[in-house]
Amino acid sequence: MNKKIIPKKIMRGMKFFNVPDLTEILGLAPLAVRDYLRKGKIKAVKIGKRWWVSDKNLNAFLNAGAIFDKPDKIILDTIQEGLEERDEKLKKELTEVFLKQLSENYIITKKS
Protein backbone atom coordinates (compact mmCIF):
# COMPACT_ATOMS: atom_id res chain seq x y z
CA MET A 1 0.00 0.00 0.00
CA ASN A 2 1.64 3.21 -1.13
CA LYS A 3 -1.15 5.64 -0.25
CA LYS A 4 -1.00 7.06 3.26
CA ILE A 5 -4.32 6.94 5.09
CA ILE A 6 -5.03 10.03 7.16
CA PRO A 7 -7.22 9.30 10.20
CA LYS A 8 -10.61 11.02 10.20
CA LYS A 9 -10.35 12.08 13.85
CA ILE A 10 -7.52 12.95 16.18
CA MET A 11 -8.48 13.44 19.82
CA ARG A 12 -5.98 14.09 22.60
CA GLY A 13 -3.20 12.97 20.30
CA MET A 14 -4.88 9.64 19.47
CA LYS A 15 -5.72 8.82 15.86
CA PHE A 16 -9.07 7.23 15.02
CA PHE A 17 -10.07 5.47 11.80
CA ASN A 18 -13.58 4.83 10.47
CA VAL A 19 -14.93 1.96 8.35
CA PRO A 20 -13.96 3.47 4.96
CA ASP A 21 -10.40 3.97 6.25
CA LEU A 22 -10.24 0.37 7.47
CA THR A 23 -11.55 -1.01 4.17
CA GLU A 24 -8.69 0.71 2.38
CA ILE A 25 -6.05 -0.25 4.95
CA LEU A 26 -7.12 -3.90 5.25
CA GLY A 27 -8.27 -4.46 1.68
CA LEU A 28 -11.65 -5.76 2.88
CA ALA A 29 -15.22 -4.93 1.93
CA PRO A 30 -17.10 -2.60 4.29
CA LEU A 31 -19.42 -5.46 5.36
CA ALA A 32 -16.42 -7.60 6.29
CA VAL A 33 -14.87 -4.75 8.29
CA ARG A 34 -18.14 -4.17 10.17
CA ASP A 35 -18.35 -7.90 10.87
CA TYR A 36 -14.84 -7.83 12.38
CA LEU A 37 -15.87 -4.84 14.50
CA ARG A 38 -19.15 -6.43 15.70
CA LYS A 39 -17.39 -9.69 16.58
CA GLY A 40 -14.66 -7.81 18.45
CA LYS A 41 -11.83 -9.03 16.24
CA ILE A 42 -10.84 -5.38 16.00
CA LYS A 43 -11.47 -3.40 19.19
CA ALA A 44 -13.60 -0.38 18.38
CA VAL A 45 -16.14 2.07 19.74
CA LYS A 46 -19.48 2.67 18.10
CA ILE A 47 -20.79 6.20 18.43
CA GLY A 48 -24.23 6.51 16.89
CA LYS A 49 -24.03 4.65 13.60
CA ARG A 50 -20.27 5.03 13.15
CA TRP A 51 -17.46 2.76 14.26
CA TRP A 52 -14.15 4.26 15.38
CA VAL A 53 -10.90 2.33 15.79
CA SER A 54 -7.87 3.84 17.47
CA ASP A 55 -4.46 3.59 15.89
CA LYS A 56 -3.38 1.50 18.89
CA ASN A 57 -6.22 -1.02 18.42
CA LEU A 58 -5.65 -1.22 14.67
CA ASN A 59 -1.95 -1.95 15.22
CA ALA A 60 -2.84 -4.55 17.87
CA PHE A 61 -5.09 -6.30 15.36
CA LEU A 62 -2.48 -6.18 12.60
CA ASN A 63 0.31 -7.50 14.83
CA ALA A 64 -1.50 -10.06 16.99
CA GLY A 65 -2.37 -13.71 16.60
CA ALA A 66 -1.56 -16.26 13.98
CA ILE A 67 -1.08 -15.01 10.45
CA PHE A 68 -4.06 -17.03 9.22
CA ASP A 69 -6.43 -15.13 11.56
CA LYS A 70 -5.77 -12.01 9.50
CA PRO A 71 -7.45 -10.73 6.31
CA ASP A 72 -6.49 -12.42 3.04
CA LYS A 73 -4.66 -9.32 1.77
CA ILE A 74 -2.39 -9.28 4.82
CA ILE A 75 -1.76 -13.03 4.52
CA LEU A 76 -0.89 -12.68 0.82
CA ASP A 77 1.37 -9.67 1.45
CA THR A 78 3.21 -11.57 4.20
CA ILE A 79 3.65 -14.63 1.96
CA GLN A 80 4.88 -12.42 -0.88
CA GLU A 81 7.47 -10.76 1.38
CA GLY A 82 8.67 -14.18 2.53
CA LEU A 83 8.98 -15.41 -1.06
CA GLU A 84 10.91 -12.31 -2.07
CA GLU A 85 13.35 -12.80 0.84
CA ARG A 86 13.75 -16.48 -0.07
CA ASP A 87 14.32 -15.60 -3.73
CA GLU A 88 17.05 -13.11 -2.79
CA LYS A 89 18.80 -15.69 -0.57
CA LEU A 90 18.51 -18.33 -3.27
CA LYS A 91 19.94 -15.99 -5.92
CA LYS A 92 22.87 -15.19 -3.66
CA GLU A 93 23.56 -18.86 -2.89
CA LEU A 94 23.32 -19.88 -6.55
CA THR A 95 25.62 -17.04 -7.59
CA GLU A 96 28.20 -18.14 -5.01
CA VAL A 97 28.01 -21.78 -6.18
CA PHE A 98 28.26 -20.73 -9.83
CA LEU A 99 31.26 -18.47 -9.18
CA LYS A 100 32.98 -21.20 -7.16
CA GLN A 101 32.46 -23.77 -9.93
CA LEU A 102 33.52 -21.26 -12.54
CA SER A 103 36.74 -20.47 -10.69
CA GLU A 104 37.47 -24.18 -10.11
CA ASN A 105 36.93 -24.95 -13.80
CA TYR A 106 39.13 -22.02 -14.79
CA ILE A 107 41.95 -23.29 -12.53
CA ILE A 108 41.63 -26.86 -13.88
CA THR A 109 41.55 -25.62 -17.48
CA LYS A 110 44.53 -23.33 -16.92
CA LYS A 111 46.63 -26.19 -15.43
CA SER A 112 45.90 -28.55 -18.33
N, C-alpha and C positions, 0 to 999 in steps of 0.2 A: 504494500500500500504506500504510494508516494504522496498522496494528498493528506495534509494535516487537518485533523478534525478539531475545530474550535468548540469547546463546550458552550452550551446555550446559557448556562448560569454559573456564576462564580460568587459564592457567599462565604465571607470570612476566610478567604484564601482557598476554599475548597472548590474544586471544579465538579460540575454536575452535567451529565449527559442525558438526553432524552431518547426515546425509541428510534427516531430517524437517525440520530448519531450512531446508536448501537448497531442498527442494520448495516450502516456503511462500514463501521469498524470491524464487525464480526462477519460480514458477508452473508447475513441471514435475512430471511423475509421478516417483515414486521410482525406477522402472526407468530413466527417461531421465537422472536425476541420476547414478545409479550408472554408467551408460554413459559420461557425460561424465568421471566420475572415473577409470574404467578406461582410457579413451582418452587421459587426460592433458590434456583440454581445460580442466579445473580442477585445479590442482595440489593434491594431498591426500596424507595419510598414512593407511595402513590399519593399524589396531592390532587384531589378532584379526579379528573379523568386522565391525568398525565403521570407517567412513571419517571422517576429521576434516579440516576445511578451515580454515585460519587466516583471520582477517579480512583480512590483507594479500593472501593468494592469492585470496580471493573478490573483493575490490576490483579486483585485477589482471585477473581474468576479466571483470568487469563493464565495465571501462574500456578494454580492449584490443581490437585488431583491428577489422575492418569490422563495421558494424552488423548485416549479414546473417549473421554467424557466431554471433550471439547467439540465445538462446531467443526463441520467437515473442512471448511476453508483453513482453519488453524491446523488441523491434522495434516492436510495436504501441503501447506506451507512448511510445516516442521519436517515432513518426509522429504520434500524437495531440498531443503537446506542440508539435511543429512546426506542425501544422494550427491549433492554438489561437493560437500566435504570429502566424501568417499572417492568421488571421481578425481578430485585434486590429488589426494594421497596416492591413488592408483596411478595417475599420470606420472607423478614424481618417482614412484617405485619402478615403473616400467622404463622410464628414462634412465634411471641409474643402472638397471640391469642391461639395457641396450648399450649404454656407454661402456660398461664394464666388458661386455662381450665384444664390442667393437675394438676396444683397446687390446684385449687379449688376442683377437684375430690379427690385429695389426702387428703385434709383437711376434706372433708365430709366423706370419707371412714375411716379415722383415728378416727373421733369422734364417728362413729357408733359402 
